[in-house]
Amino acid sequence: MIERSLLRTGRLSLRPSEIIDAERAIEIQSNWNVTRNLRMASFPPDRAGTEAWFAGHEREWRDGTAYRFAILLDGHMIGLVDVDEIANGEGSLGYWLEEAAWGRGYAFEAAQALVRFSFDTVRLAALTSGHAADNVNSGRILTRLGFMHTGDGRTFSKSRATAIVQRRYRLVRESPSPPASV
C-alpha cells in the first residue's frame, strides 16, 4: 500500500483528502462557474452525496483505486486534484479549483505533481483525462502537461443535466532510460 503523505510544489501543498474537506468542497462547488465543468458533480451540491464521496477516499487509497488530494494554498483548501478509475496500470487525472484561484497556474502545478506521483510512486503506465469542449483552459493545462488529444465524444454531465462534448486526452509514462554502457 502507498503511504498517505503530503506532496509539495513550489507554492502548494497537496494533502490526501479527508472527510473534513467535504464542507469546503461544497462551498467551492456552490459556484456554478466551477461546477458546470465537473461531469460527475451535482448543482447545487448534494451535501449527503459529497460527504459520502469524501468518506470513501481513504478506502479508495487503501484499495489502490484512487488517490485524491486537497490542494492547499497557505493552508487553505482551494481545490482538489486526483487520479481515479485506476485499473490495468492506467488512471484518470482530474482537478478543480475555486474560481478565485483560476488563471494563476495552480491547476497546472497541482496536476503536474500528481502526474509525477502517478508515474513515479503509483507506477501507472498511462493517464487519461478529459474536459468539456467549452472549457478550453483545462485543455491548455493538459497539453502543457504533455497529454495528447485522442478525440472527442459525447458523455453525460450531471452538473449540466445533459450530454456534452468531452475532449479526451492520454499521457503515457516514458520508459526509464537503460543504464549507460561502461
C-alpha positions in Angstrom: 0.0 0.0 0.0 1.2 3.5 -0.8 1.6 5.7 2.3 -0.8 8.6 2.5 1.6 11.5 2.5 1.8 15.2 1.7 3.1 16.3 -1.7 4.7 19.8 -2.1 5.2 22.0 -5.1 6.7 25.5 -5.3 3.6 27.2 -4.0 1.1 24.4 -3.0 0.7 21.5 -0.6 -1.3 18.5 -1.7 -2.7 16.7 1.3 -4.6 13.4 0.9 -8.2 14.4 1.1 -10.3 13.7 4.2 -14.0 13.8 5.2 -13.4 17.2 6.7 -12.7 18.6 3.2 -16.3 17.9 2.2 -17.6 21.2 3.6 -15.0 23.3 1.7 -15.8 21.3 -1.5 -19.5 22.2 -1.1 -18.6 25.8 -0.8 -16.4 25.7 -3.9 -18.9 23.7 -5.9 -21.7 26.1 -4.9 -20.3 28.3 -7.7 -21.9 27.4 -11.0 -18.8 28.5 -12.9 -16.9 25.8 -11.2 -19.4 23.0 -11.1 -20.6 23.4 -14.7 -17.1 22.0 -15.7 -17.4 18.9 -13.4 -19.0 16.0 -15.2 -19.9 14.0 -12.0 -20.9 16.8 -9.6 -24.4 17.9 -9.0 -25.6 21.5 -8.9 -26.4 22.7 -6.4 -24.1 20.4 -4.5 -25.6 17.4 -2.8 -24.4 17.6 0.8 -25.0 13.9 1.7 -23.5 12.8 -1.6 -20.4 14.9 -1.3 -19.8 13.8 2.3 -20.2 10.1 1.3 -17.8 10.6 -1.6 -15.2 12.2 0.7 -15.8 9.5 3.3 -14.7 6.9 0.7 -11.4 8.5 -0.2 -9.3 6.7 2.4 -10.7 3.3 1.4 -10.0 4.1 -2.3 -6.5 5.0 -1.4 -6.1 1.7 0.6 -7.6 -0.3 -2.3 -5.3 1.5 -4.9 -8.3 2.6 -7.0 -8.0 6.4 -6.5 -5.6 8.9 -5.0 -7.2 12.2 -4.1 -5.5 15.3 -2.7 -6.9 18.6 -1.3 -4.9 21.5 -2.9 -3.8 23.8 -0.2 -2.5 27.4 -0.7 -1.2 28.9 2.5 -3.0 26.1 4.4 -6.4 26.9 2.8 -8.1 24.4 0.5 -8.6 25.9 -3.0 -9.5 22.7 -4.8 -8.8 19.0 -5.4 -6.6 17.0 -7.8 -6.9 13.3 -8.2 -6.2 10.2 -10.2 -9.1 7.7 -10.1 -10.6 4.9 -12.1 -7.3 3.1 -11.7 -7.3 -0.3 -13.4 -4.8 -2.2 -15.6 -2.0 0.2 -15.0 -3.9 3.3 -16.0 -5.9 6.0 -14.2 -7.8 9.2 -15.0 -6.5 12.6 -13.9 -8.9 15.3 -12.7 -8.8 18.6 -10.9 -10.9 21.5 -9.9 -10.2 24.8 -8.2 -12.2 27.6 -6.7 -12.8 30.4 -9.2 -10.6 32.9 -7.3 -7.6 30.6 -8.0 -8.1 30.3 -11.7 -5.5 31.8 -14.1 -2.6 31.6 -11.6 -1.1 28.3 -12.7 -2.2 26.4 -9.6 -4.1 23.7 -11.6 -1.1 23.1 -13.7 1.2 23.0 -10.7 -1.0 20.6 -8.8 -1.7 18.4 -11.8 2.0 18.2 -12.7 2.8 17.0 -9.1 0.0 14.3 -9.4 1.3 13.2 -12.8 4.7 12.6 -11.2 3.2 10.8 -8.2 1.1 8.6 -10.6 4.0 7.6 -12.7 6.9 7.5 -10.1 5.1 6.3 -6.9 1.9 4.5 -8.1 3.9 3.3 -11.2 0.9 3.7 -13.6 1.8 3.2 -17.3 -0.6 5.9 -18.6 -3.1 8.5 -17.6 -6.2 9.7 -19.4 -8.2 12.9 -18.8 -11.0 14.9 -20.4 -12.8 18.2 -20.2 -16.0 19.8 -21.5 -15.2 21.1 -25.0 -16.2 24.6 -23.9 -13.6 24.5 -21.1 -10.6 25.4 -23.2 -8.4 26.4 -20.3 -8.5 22.8 -19.0 -7.3 21.6 -22.4 -4.4 24.0 -22.3 -3.3 22.6 -18.9 -3.5 19.1 -20.2 -1.4 19.8 -23.4 1.1 21.7 -21.3 1.5 18.6 -19.2 2.2 16.6 -22.3 -1.2 14.9 -22.8 -2.2 14.2 -26.4 -5.7 14.8 -27.7 -7.2 11.4 -28.6 -10.6 12.6 -29.8 -14.0 13.9 -28.8 -17.0 12.0 -27.6 -20.4 12.6 -26.0 -20.9 12.0 -22.3 -23.5 12.9 -19.7 -22.8 15.8 -17.5 -24.5 15.5 -14.1 -24.0 19.2 -13.3 -25.5 20.4 -16.7 -28.1 17.6 -16.7 -27.4 16.9 -20.4 -25.0 15.3 -22.8 -21.9 17.3 -23.6 -18.9 17.0 -25.9 -15.9 15.9 -24.0 -12.4 16.3 -25.3 -10.3 13.3 -24.3 -6.5 13.0 -23.7 -3.9 10.5 -22.9 -0.4 10.6 -21.5 2.0 7.6 -21.5 4.8 7.3 -18.9 8.2 7.5 -20.5 10.2 4.3 -20.2 13.2 4.7 -17.9 16.4 5.1 -19.8 18.6 2.0 -19.9 21.8 2.2 -17.8 24.7 3.7 -19.7 27.3 1.2 -21.0 30.6 1.2 -19.3 
